[in-house]
């Protein structure tokens, strides 16, 4: 045997961090306990799931039929266990495990993982955030229309989802889609609850039911934060036993009246510094006690200076665009010849429907004759501003209303309500992660609705692992009061885990004459590892 044949070099890179986080949570053990271990199998279901999660967080987009190729140049025995080979991870094996996960119950497995994370990592659950997004899908997803479709369904369905066209947040109305509802913690953006819904599902129709089911599954006293899709009389009745903060839609009459008529309070000098410390210096507000849907609430009418400036600029632009459009309409209607007065007025009415801030008003309808000596009517008109509408939009500029059922002894400070609602972007960050082009399921490659749901379950586990690792790293940096260099060389206490993954590129697992070692583990990389859970360190040290 030559010298070169005695050397094996495999890539480890950041995958040891991912594998360590999976081990620290105990995902393999949970899956194996749920699905069981068949001694005849070369690889357990839990280890298959671990391999999918490592692949998913490897930021290499590969479909299932190329899955085993991902591990060809990786330290697979180091990551997954001794004597495990890449060809054990074929598409048949992965497909069988995905089907077993679905049959057991994706929700039950996810909840158990979440409860383990909450307990082990002491996740603060004072606030939770709910939102939804859609995933567009290529291909045909045919499924027999069963009787359950006709029945009123529970929120946790006993049937696969329907892949259908609906409101597309991806701006792809031409494609079919499914919907993902996600609840995350404010502490670290940890996914606490996921649910996959039909492609044409409405947030307003399901958000209340999602929260009721969430409360049943995870027993804790969390304040739920959501956008205006939650705010409706039926949903408020459903969640009256929960604590919540949400935005009030401006379609509600009472909300319109308050925004139009109420004056927000001036900030006192002694409060300015406090608001600046909270990053709320550009906000003013006023509180009102309101009863809506039979629920007593605090409504916080908020004025944002930045948003007000933006809204007024948009209003000015809209007015300018309508002036150009209305001049064109005015010229058109004044040059037209009408056979009857009703035809002229009908045309004018149709034109005014296209305008919001301006109106073309009839001044006079002249009776005259055409060149063919036929009686015709011509309209003299002028453009006027809709002062009332412009005034309404000016008063509304920059204002929005937040509502909470925490009143009296449970009352929250107005600043806390506003800060908490601003943190609603935690779910948005999760959706951006799941839809990243580098993520392994940005384009779905499975053909059955059941597999789609299972893939979204696995994607959500990836999100949980990523956000948990990022949370632990940042918390440790905060404790030791020492930062690390970011992409532009500046010291930060809040690096992204993706940047850490990039920092670990080029770490290899080398076997030389039977001796195993990790190479390229610099002092900086050792320092980063010291901030991560012990399970991550074991893959490198």
DOLO-457851 format. One record per residue: z, x, y of N, C-alpha, C, O in turn. Coordinates in steps of 0.02 Angstrom, whole numbers, plus 50000, padded with zeros to 5 digits. Layout:
ZXYZXYZXYZXY;...
end
This chain:
500005004349940500005000050000500005004450062500405009150067;499565003050110499525007050171500095005350218500445000350209;500195009650267500735008650316500645002050353501134998450365;500015000550371499884994350409500044988150368500254983050395;499944988650302500074982850259500814981350252501004976050228;501244986150272501964985150267502254981950330502854980650333;501824980650378502054977650442501814970350447501234968950436;502284965850463502104958850479502364957350549502954958550563;501944954650591502144952750659502004945350669501434943150663;502514941650685502454934550698502724932850768503194936050792;502424927850799502644925750866503264921350860503304916750819;503754922950902504344918650908504364915350977504504909350983;504214919251029504174916751098504784912451115505354914451101;504674906551144505234902151164505424897251109505894893351118;505084897551052505184892351001505874892850969506124887850942;506194898750973506884899350948507364895250991507854892650966;507214894751056507634890551100507574883351079508074879751074;506954881151067506834874151047507184872750980507534867750973;507084877350931507384876450865508144876250870508474872350836;508424880650914509144880850922509424874450951509954872150930;509074871551000509294865151029509274859550977509724855350975;508754859550936508704854550882509294855350834509594850350813;509464861550817510034862850772510694860750805511124857850772;510764862350869511384860850904511514853250906512084851050901;510984849450915511054842050915511184839450844511554834650835;510884842750794510974840550725510444835650703510574831350660;509844836150731509304831350717509094831550643508984826350613;509024837650615508794838250545509294834650499509084831050454;509924835850510510444832750468510434825150474510484821550424;510354822650536510334815350547509744812250510509814807150476;509154815350516508554812650483508634812850408508484807950374;508874818350381508954818950308509474814050282509394811250227;510004812850320510514807950299510214800850297510384796850254;509764799450345509454792850349508924791850295508924786650261;508484796650287507914795850242508034798750172507664797250126;508554802750166508704805750101508294811950088507794813250123;508504815950039508144822150020507894821449948508284820149902;507254822249939506944822149873506884829349849506514833249879;507244831149796507264838049772506574840449749506454846449743;506124835749736505444837649714505014839949772504504843249762;505214838249833504824840049892504974847349913505544849649907;504464850849936504544857749958504874858150027505154863350045;504844852650065505124852750133505404845750147505094840750131;506004845550176506334839050188506044835550249505704838650290;506174828950253505924824950309506214827550375505864827850426;506854829550374507174832150435506834838450460506754839450520;506644842750413506304849050432505604847650457505364851050502;505264842650429504604840650454504664838250526504264840150569;505174834150540505284831750609505424837650654505174837950711;505824842350631505964848350671505314852050687505224854350744;504874852650638504234856150650503804852550701503464855650741;503814845850699503424841850747503704842850817503314843550865;504364843050824504674843950889504544851050916504424851850976;504554855950873504394862850894503664863150916503504866250967;503224859950878502524859650897502434856050964502054858251007;502794850550972502744846651034502974850451095502684849751148;503484854651086503734858651143503444865651143503674869951181;502934866751102502574873051104502044873051158501734878151172;501934867051189501424866151241500744868551220500374871751257;500574866751158499904867951131499664861351102499954858751054;499144858451130498914851951108498484852551045497924855051048;498764850250989498394850550926498494843950889499064841650883;497954840850865498034834650826498354836050758498404841850737;498554830650724498924831450661498534835450609498834839250571;497874834550606497494838050554497444845550567497214849250523;497644847850626497674855050640498394857450645498524863150666;498864853150626499564854650638499784861050605500124865150636;499604862150541499834868050505499574874550537499884879750531;499004874150573498734880050606499184882550662499194888450678;499574877950691500034879850745500524885150720500704889650757;500734884550657501244889150630500954895350595501324899450569;500284896050594499974901650558500214908350586500324913050548;500274908850652500474915250682501194915050707501404919550744;501584909950686502274909350708502754911650653502564912150595;503364913150673503884915250626504174909050592504744907150604;503764905850550503944899250522504574899550479504974894850481;504674904850440505264905250398505894906250441506434903850423;505824909650496506384910550542506564903850576507144902250586;506044900050593506134893750630506334887950585506744883750604;506034887550525506124881550483506504882850418506764878150388;506544889150397506914890550335506514895050289505894895150291;506874898650247506544903350201506084899750152506214894150131;505544903150136505044900850086504644894750109504294891750069;504704892850172504284887350198503634890350224503624895050263;503074887450202502414889850220502054884750266502204878850264;501594887250307501234882650353500874877050317500834871450343;500604878350256500224873150223500664867550195500404862450172;501334868450197501774862850178501734857250230501874851450216;501534859150291501514854450347500804851550354500504852150407;500554848550301499884845650304499924838450331500464835550337;499354835750348499344829150380499604823650334499884818750358;499514824250269499774819250222500534819050224500834813650228;500844824950222501574825350223501854822550288502334818750288;501554824650344501784822250409501694814750415502134811250441;501124812250391501004804950393501514801150353501744795850375;501694803650294502194800250252502874800050287503224794950286;503064805650318503714805950353503714801150412504204797650425;503154800950449503104796250506503184789050483503524785050515;502864787350427502924780550400503634779050377503874773450386;503974784050348504674783050326505134781950386505584777750384;505014785650439505404784850500505334777750528505824774550547;504714775350529504584768650555504934763350512505244758750538;504874764050446505164759150401505924759050407506234753650403;506234764850416506954765050422507184761650486507674757950486;506834762850541507034760050606507094765550658507594769150660;506584766250700506574771550750507154770850799507454775850819;507304764650818507834763450866508514765850840508904768950876;508654764350776509294766250746509374773850744509914776450759;508834777350727508864784650723508964787550793509374792050803;508584784950842508634787650910509334786550939509614791050970;509624780650927510294779250953510804784050923511244786450958;510754785450858511224790050827511174797050857511674800350868;510554799350869510454805950901510764805850971511114810650990;510644800651008510904800051077511664800151077511964803651117;511974796251033512704796051030513004802951014513524804751041;512664806650971512884813450955512844817951016513284822051029;512294817251054512204821351114512724819551167513024824051197;512844813151177513344810851226514024813851210514374816351254;514214813351147514874815651125514934823251129515424825851156;514444826851104514484834151099514424837551166514764842551179;513984834951209513844838351273514174834851332514054836751389;514584829751318514974826351370514534824051428514654825851486;514024820251411513554817551462513924812251504514224807651476;513884812951570514184808051615513754801851617513154802151633;514044796151599513654789951593513824784851647513734778851637;514074787151704514234782451757513614778451779513654772451791;513044781951783512424778751804511874779951752511814785351724;511484774751739510894775151695510304772051732510384767551773;509704774551719509104772351755508584769551706508434772651655;508324763651723507814760351681507144760051718507124758351777;506614761651683505934760851709505454760551650505654761451593;504824759251665504324758851611503684762151634503564763051694;503264764051586502604766751601502134764551545502354761951494;501484765651556500994763851505500634770151482500544774951520;500424770151419500034775551390499364772651368499334768051328;498814775451395498164772851376497944775951310498114781651294;497564772251272497394774151203496644773451192496334768551214;496364778251157495654777951137495624775251066496084776051027;495074771851051494964769650982495144762450970495364758951016;495054760250909495194753350889495874753050854496044757350814;496254747950871496914746950841496974739750819497294735650852;496654738150764496624731250740497224729750696497414733850654;497514723950706498064721850665498054714350659497884710750706;498214712050601498194704850588498674701250633499244703350640;498454695850664498884692050708499354687850666499164682650638;499984690150660500454686650616500804680850653500734680050713;501164676950615501494671050642502024672750693502154668850739;502314678650685502854680550731502594680950803502984679950850;501954682150812501674682650879501774676050916501864675950977;501764670550880501814664050911502534662250927502664657750968;503004665750896503714664050905504004667950963503734673050984;504564665450988504924669151040505234675251007505634674650960;505064681351032505244687350997505884690451025506044689751084;506244693850981506804697851003506544704151036505964706051026;506974707351075506744713251111506624719051063506164722951075;507014719751010506874724750959506464721250906506734717250868;505824722850903505354718950863505364720850790505474726650773;505234715950748505164717350677504434717950658504264718250599;504004718250707503284719050695503034724850736503344726650786;502474727850717502184733150758501954730350825501864724350834;501864734850873501634732750939500904730450937500534732150890;500704726750987500004724850997499704729551048499954730051105;499184733151029498834737651074498334733551113497824731351085;498464732451178498044727951218497944730751287498294735451309;497464727951322497374729651393497914726051433498124720451417;498134729351486498634726551530498614730151596498134733651611;499154729351636499184732951700499274740351685499764742351654;498794744451705498794751551688499074755851743498784756251797;499654758951730499934763651779499544770251780499624774251826;499134771251729498704777251726498034776051761497604780451762;497954770151791497324768451825496734768851777496184771151796;496844766651715496304766251666496284759051637496434758151578;496104754051678496094747151654495554745951601495554740751568;495104750851593494574750151543494824751451472494494749551424;495404754651465495664756551400496244752151379496614749451420;496334751551313496924748251286497524752651298497464758651312;498124749751291498724753551306499334750751269499304745351240;499864754551272500524752051252501004753951308500834757851352;501594751051306502084751951360502714755251332502924753751276;503004759851370503624763151350504164761551402504084763151461;504704758351379505294757351421505784762951407505904764751350;506054765851461506484771751453507104770951497507064769251556;507694772251467508314772551505508574779751500508634782451445;508714782751558508964789651559509644789951595509804785551636;510024795151580510654796251616510494799551683510004803251689;510914798351733510834801951796511034809251787510784813651821;511484810451741511714817151725511214820551678511244819551617;510764824451707510304828351666509684824751643509294827551606;509584818451664508984814651645508914813951569508364813951543;509474813351534509454812951461509224806051439509524801051460;508694805451398508484798851374509044795651331509284798751284;509234789551348509764786051312509494780451269509804778451219;508904777751287508634772051252507884771851264507664772551321;507494771051212506774770251218506544764151179506834762451127;506044761051204505764755151171505014754951185504814755651243;504614753951134503884753451141503694746151141503924742251099;503284744151189503084737151196502334736151193501954740951194;502124729851189501414728051187501074730251252501384731051304;500424731351246500044733851303500014729251363499944731551419;500084722751351500044717951407500734715351428500784710151460;501244719051410501934716751424502104717551498501894722251531;502494712751523502704712851593503424715351599503864713251562;503524719951647504204722551659504694716951675505254716851649;504474712251717504914706851738505144702651679505704699951678;504714702051629504864697851571505344701151522505694697651486;505374707851522505764711151469506344715351493506794716851454;506364717251557506884721951579507594719251567508034723051545;507704712851580508364710051568508554710451495509124712251478;508084708851450508214709151377508324716251354508734717551310;507954721051383508044728151366508754730251380509064733651339;509024728351438509694730451457510224727151414510734730251397;510114720951395510594717551350510614721151284511154722351256;510034722951257510004726451193510304733451199510654735651154;510174736751254510454743351267511224743151266511544747551237;511504738051298512234737351301512524736151232513074738451216;512154732451190512394731051122512404737551080512864738651040;511894741751091511804747551049512254753451069512514757051026;512354754251134512774759851158513344756851199513234754151253;513944757451173514534754351203514824758951257515224763351241;514634757951319514964761451373514844757751438514394753451443;515254759351487515254755651550514824759251601515084762751645;514174758351597513714761851641513424757151693513304751251678;513314759651753512974755751805512224756851798511984762551804;511854751451785511134751851774510764751751840510904747451883;510294756351849509884756651909509164755151890508904757951842;508834750851928508154748751911507774746851974508074745752026;507104746551969506714744552027506684736852030507034733451993;506274734252075506284727152090506034722752033506124716652035;505734725751980505504721751923506094718151889505994712951857;506694720951895507284717851864507534711851902507854707451874;507384711651968507704706852012507354700052010506844699052043;507634695651971507394688751967507964684451939508414687151907;507944677951952508514673751933508654673851859509234674051838;508124673751817508234673751745508544680251721509014680251681;508294685951746508574692451727509294693251751509714695851714;509434690951812510114691651839510614687651797511184689851788;510404681951772510834678051728510954681651661511504681651634;510414684851636510474688551573510954694351578511324695751530;510964697751635511354703951641511974703051684512234707951711;512214696851691512774695751737513414699251713513864700351754;513464700851648514054704451623513984711951629514454715551611;513414714451654513294721551663513384723351737513384719051781;513454729751750513474732251819512784734951836512484738551796;512524733351896511844735551911511734736751986512074734052029;511234740851999510964741952066510204741352060509904744452016;509904737352103509174736552099508894735252168509264733952216;508254735652172507914734252236507724726852238507524723952187;507774723852296507604716852305506874716252325506674719252375;506464712452288505764711552308505704707752373506084702952385;505244709752415505164706652481504814699852477504664696852529;504674697452417504384690752409504934685352414504774679452421;505564687352410506114682552414506224680652487506264684952531;506284674152499506334671552568506924674552606506844676552664;507494674852574508104677552606508004684852626508234686952679;507664688652584507534695752598507084696352660507194700652703;506564692152663506104692252720506484690852785506384694152836;506924685952782507304683952842507764689552865507794691052925;508104692752819508564698152838508204704052868508414706952918;507644706052837507264711752862506994710352932506954714852974;506814704052944506534702253009507064701853064506944703753121;507654699353046508134697453097508734702053104509044702353157;508914705753051509524709653054509404716353087508874719353078;509894718653124509864725253155510314729953117510914728553108;510044735553093510454740353057510934743753106510794744153166;511484746053081512014748753123511854755853148511564759853111;512034757153210511964763853237512454768553203513014766553186;512254774753193512694779653160513184782453211512984784853264;513824782053194514334784853238514314792553234514124795353182;514524795753287514504803053290514884806253233514664811253204;515474803353216515884806253163515564805553094515754809053047;515074800853087514754799853023514114804053014513864804852959;513854806653070513214810253067513254816453022512804817752982;513794820253028513864826352988513934824652914513654827952871;514314819352900514414817152831513744815152800513604816852742;513344811352837512694809252811512224815252802511814815352756;512284820052846511874826052840512044829852776511594832352742;512694830252760512914833652699512644830052637512514833152585;512564823452642512314819452586511554818952586511264815552544;511234822352634510504822052642510264814952657509744812752634;510664811352697510504804452717510454803752793510524798252820;510324809352827510324809052901509764804652929509814802352985;509244803452890508684799352915508744791952895508264788152903;509334790052869509434783152847509984779752888510484782752905;509864773352903510384768952931510374762552890509884761052857;510924758852893510964752952850511474747852875511864749152921;511454742052844511944736752858512054732852794511574731452757;512674731152781512844727452720512914719952734513134717952787;512704715952685512784708652688513004706252619512784708852568;513444701252617513634698052554513174692052544513134687652587;512834691852488512334686652474512454683852404512654687552359;512334677452395512344674452328511624672452311511304668552345;511374675452256510694673952233510694673352158511004677452123;510354668252132510354667052060511044665552033511184666551974;511474662952077512164661352057512614667352052513184666752029;512384673252073512764679552068512934682052138512494682852180;513584683152150513794685952214513624693352216513764697052168;513314695652271513054702452274513164705552343513264702052393;513154712252344513094715952407512364717752416512064720952373;512084715852473511404717952491511464723352544511794722452595;511134728952533511124734452581510434734752612509944736752580;510394732752676509754732952712509694739952742510084741852785;509194743752718509134750852735508524752052778507994749152767;508604756252828508044758552869507964766052860508424769852874;507374768052837507214775252830506754777252887506214774452895;506964782152927506554784252984505884787152962505364785752992;505904791052908505274794152883504804788752859504204788852873;505074783952822504654778652796504404774152852503844771652850;504834772952903504624768952960504034772052996503554768653013;504074778553006503524782153039502884781452998502344780153025;502944782352933502364781852888502074774752888501474773852891;502514769752885502294762652884501934760852949501434757252948;502204763253005501884761653069501214765053076500744762253105;501154771053050500504774453051499994770753008499414770053027;500224768352950499784764352906499574757852940499004755652934;500044754752976499894748553012499374749753066498904745753074;499444755253102498964756953155498274758153125497764756053153;498254761553069497624762953035497304756553010496694755553017;497714752152981497464745652957497174741553014496654738353007;497524741653071497294737953130496624740553155496184736753173;496554747153155495934750353177495354748553131494804747053153;495484748753066494974747053016494764739753022494174738153016;495244735353034495084728153040494704726753104494284722153105;494834730453156494454729453219493714730953208493284727353233;493574736353171492874737953156492564732553112491994730353122;492944730353062492694725353016492584718653052492084715253040;493054716753095493004710353129492424710253180492124705053191;492274715953211491704716353257491054714953219490604711553245;491024717553158490444716453116490384708953097489844706053100;490964705953079490974698853062490794694453122490434689453116;491054696453181490924692653242490174692453258489884687253274;489864698253253489144698753266488754694553216488264691253233;488994694653154488654690953100488684683453111488184679953105;489284680953127489364673653133489044670953197488814665253198;489024675053251488734672653314487964672753312487644669353351;487684676753266486954676953262486674671953211486074670753208;487124669053171486904664553118486774657453145487104655153192;486284654153114486124647253132486364642653076486214643853018;486744637453094487034632853044486734625853051486604623453106;486644622752994486354616052994486874610753014486694605653043;487514612152999488044607353014488644610953043488744616753027;489034607753085489654610853111490124612953055490464618153060;490154608853000490604610452944490424617152912490854620852890;489754618552908489524624852878489764630852919489954635952891;489744630252984489964635653028490714636853020490934642553016;491084631453018491814632153013492024634552943492524638052936;491644632552893491774635052825491664642552822492054646152791;491134644952853490974652152854491524655852892491734661252871;491754653052947492284656252987492934656752946493284661852948;493094651552909493694651452868493654656852814494154660252800;493074657552783492974662652730493054669652759493344674052727;492794670752820492854677352852493584678952867493814684452854;493954674052894494654675252913495104676652853495634679652860;494894674452795495284675952734495264683352718495704685952684;494754686852744494684694052731495074698252782495094704452776;495364694952831495734698552884496474697052879496674691452862;496884702052894497614701152890497954701452959498424697752972;497714705853002498044706953066497654704153125497914703553181;497024702453113496604699653166496324692853143496364691053084;496044689253191495754682753175495164681453221495184682953281;494624678853193494054676853234494134669353249494144665253204;494184667953312494334661053333493724657753364493354660753403;493624651453346493064647553374493214645853447493744643153463;492734647453491492794645753562492394639353575492634634753608;491784639453550491354633653562490814633453508490574638553485;490624627353489490084626353441489504623053480489554617253500;488964626753489488414624353531487874621053487487664623753436;487674615153510487124611753476486474613653512486404612953572;485984616053472485354618253501484794617053450484894613653400;484204619953465483634618853420483324625553400483314630353440;483084625753339482774631853314482054632253338481814627653371;481714637653321481004638453339480574633053308480034631353333;480814630353251480444625053217480644618153243480484613053213;481004618053300481224611853333481714607853290481754601753296;482094611353247482604608053206483284609053239483434614253268;483704603753233484364604253263484794609253224484844609053163;485104613853262485544618853231486174619553273486234616953328;486654623253244487284624553280487414632053279487324635553229;487634634453338487814641553344488534641953369488754638053412;488904646853341489614647353357489744653053406489524658753396;490094651353459490354656353506491074657653485491464652853480;491264663853474491944665353450492184671953479491804675653510;492824673253469493114679553493493654681953445493914678153404;493804688353451494304691353407494984691253442495044693353499;495484688953406496174689153433496634692453382496504692353322;497164695353407497654698453363498144693153337498314688453373;498354693853275498884689653248499554692753267499854696553228;499774691253327500374694553354500984693553310501394698053302;501034687553282501624686053241501634690453178502154693053159;501054691253146501004695253086501114702653102501464706153065;500824705053157500924712053177501654713353193501924718553175;501964708653227502674709353244503104709453181503584713253175;502924705253133503304704953070503254711653033503764714253010;502654714353028502554720752994502894726453031503144731153000;502904726153097503234731353137503984731253124504294736453116;504274725253121504994724653108505174726853037505714729553025;504714725652990504834727352920504754734852906504994737452856;504394738352951504224745452939504854749552924505334749552962;504824753052868505364757552849505974754252818506454757752800;505964747652812506554744152786506464742152713505914740352692;507004742352676507024739652608507734737452593508204739352628;507814733552541508474730752525508664732752454508274732052407;509274735252447509574736752382510124731752369510494729852414;510174729552306510684724552288511114727252231510864730952188;511744725252230512194726952174512694721252166512884717952214;512894720052103513404715052090514104718052091514594714752073;514154724352114514814727552121515094725752190514934728952240;515514720652191515804718252254516564718152247516844718852192;516894717252303517634716752306517964722952275517864728452301;518364722152222518754727852196518304733252165518514739052162;517704731452143517244736352113516744739152164516284742752145;516844737552227516354739052279516204746552284516664750752281;515564748152291515344755052301515224756352375515074751852413;515304762752395515124764752462514364763952471513984765052424;514154761952531513444761052544513044767452530512494767252503;513334773152549512984779552538512884780852464512374783652444;513374778952422513314780052350512774775652320512404777752275;512724769452344512194764852321511514767952335511074767952292;511424770352396510774773152417510604779552379510044780252355;511084784152373510964790352336510794788952264510344792052235;511154784252234511044782552163510344779652153510004781252105;510134775252199509464772352192508924777752201508414777652167;509044782452247508554787852257508474792052193507944795052182;508994792252152508954795952089508574792252035508544794451978;508284786552052507874782752005507274786851981506964785251930;507124792152017506564796451998506704800251933506254803651907;507314799751905507464803251842507004800751786506774804751745;506874794151784506414791551733505694793651748505304794951703;505524794051813504854796251832504724803351809504174805051786;505234807551815505164814451791505034814551716504634818551691;505384810151680505274809651608504564807551591504264810351545;504294802751628503614800451616503104805951631502614806751595;503234809751685502774815251701502764820351645502234823051628;503344821651616503394826351560502994823851501502604827551471;503084817451483502744814651425501994814351433501614814651384;501764813851496501054813151509500714819751529500134819851547;501094825151527500814831651545500234833351499500284832551438;499674835651526499094837351484499244842651431498904843051380;499774846751442499954851751392500364848951335500464852351284;500594842751343501034839951292500624837551233500044835551240;500914837851173500514837251112500244830251099499784829451058;500504825151132500224818551119499964815251183499994809151189;499724819251229499434816351289498854811651270498784806351301;498464813551221497954809051194498164807251123498224811551080;498274800851111498514798851045497964799650992497384798151004;498174802150934497694803450882497874800050817497624802050764;498294795150820498474791350760498164784350766498064781850821;498024781250710497604775250711497974768650703497694763350717;498604768950680498974762750669499494761750724499784766550749;499614755450744500134754150794500814756950774501194759250816;500964756650708501604759350684501664766850698502194769250717;501104770350689501114777550702501164778950778501484783850799;500864774650818500924775350891501664775050910501904779150949;502014769950884502724769250900503114775350877503554777750913;502964777750817503324783450790503184789650832503634793650844;502564790450855502394796250896502764795950962502994801150987;502824790050992503204789351054503944790851043504274793651087;504194788950985504884790650967504974798250964505464800950991;504494801750933504534809050927504444812350996504774817351011;504004809551037503924812151105504564811451145504744815851183;504914805851136505544804651172506084809451148506494811651188;506074811151084506534816251059506384823051092506844826751109;505734824651100505554830751135505824830751207506084835851230;505764825151240506024824551308506774825551310507044828851354;507124822651261507844823351256508034830751248508484833251282;507694834151202507844841251189507714845451251508124849651269;507144844351283506954848151343507464847151399507714851951427;507624840851414508084839451470508794841751455509144844051499;508994841251391509654843651373509704851251381510194853851409;509194854851359509184862151367509194864151440509544868851460;508814860551481508794862051553509464860651586509694864451628;509784855051566510444853351592510964858651575511334860851618;510974860851511511464865851490511364872451527511844875551549;510734874451535510584880751570510824880351643511154884951667;510654874951677510844874351748511594873951757511874876951803;511934870251712512664869751717512994876551707513474878151742;512734880551660513014887251648512894891851707513344895651727;512294891551737512154895651796512624893751853512844898151891;512764887351859513224885051912513924887751899514274889651946;514134887851835514814890251819514894897651831515404899951858;514374901551812514434908851820514234911151891514324916951909;513964906451930513774907751999513284913652004513344918052047;512804913551958512304918751958511634915551941511564911951892;511124916951982510474913851972510004918351934510164924051918;509404915651921508864919651891508244918851935508184914051972;507784923551930507174923351971506704917851946506594917051886;506434914051994505944908951976505234911851978505144917851981;504734907351978504034909551974503824913952032503384918152025;504124912852091503924916652151504424922152167504424925052222;504864923752118505334929252127505954927752166506334932352182;506074921452182506684919552218507234917552169507094914352118;507844919352185508414917752142508574910352147508614907652202;508654907052090508794899952089509334898452037509394901851986;509724893252052510224890652004509944884651966510274881951922;509334882551983509034876651952508334878051926507854874851948;508264882851881507594884151853507384878451806507804874951778;506734877551798506494872751749506494876151681506414882251676;506584872151628506574875051561505874877551544505794882251505;505364874551574504684876951561504594884051586504264888151553;504894885751643504864892551668505224897351620504984902851608;505784895151593506154899251544505714900351482505694905851455;505364895051461504914895751404504384901151418504224905251375;504124901051479503614906051498503914913051498503584917851479;504534913551520504874920051521504964923051451505024929151443;504964918751401505074921051332504424922351294504444923651234;503854921951328503224923451295503194930951279503374935151320;502964932651219502894939651200503474942251158503514948251144;503924937851137504454939851092504194939051020503954933751002;504254944250981503974944250913504514945250860505034948350872;504364942550802504784943550742504404948350697503874946650671;504684954250688504334959650652504694961350588505304962150586;504304961850533504564964150469504224970750454503624970950441;504614976250454504344982950442504704985950382505304987250383;504304986950328504594989550266505194985450242505694988050219;505124978850250505644974350227506224973350276506664969250263;506224977050332506754976450383506514971550437505984972450466;506924966350450506744961250499507074962650566507664964350569;506684961850620506964962950686506574958950739505994957250730;506924957650795506624954350852506454959650903506874963850920;505834959550929505634964550979505484961251045505314955351049;505534965251098505404963151168505954958651195505824954551240;506564959451171507124955551197507454959551253507904963551241;507234958351314507474962151373508174959851393508434954951367;508464963551440509134961851465509124954951499509594951051492;508594953651537508544947151571508514941451520508844936351529;508134942451466508094937351414508764936551378508944931051359;509114942051368509784941651337510264937751381510674933951357;510214938851447510644935151494510494927651490510964923651488;509854925851489509674918751485509944915751420510204910251420;509874919451365510134916951300510884915851302511134911251270;511244920051339511964919351343512174912851377512744910551370;511704909851414511844903551449511684897351407511854891751424;511344898451351511124893051308511604892251248511994896751234;511584886551213512034885451156511964890951103511434894151097;512494891951065512514897351015511954896650964511704901650939;511744890450949511204889450900510554892550923510154894750882;510434892750989509824895951015509874903551008509384906850991;510464906251020510564913551018510434916250947510184921750940;510604912350896510544914650827509824916250807509704920250762;509344913350841508634914650824508394921350853507864923850834;508784924250899508564930350932509034936250922508814941950917;509684934950918510174940450920510414942150850510824946650842;
end
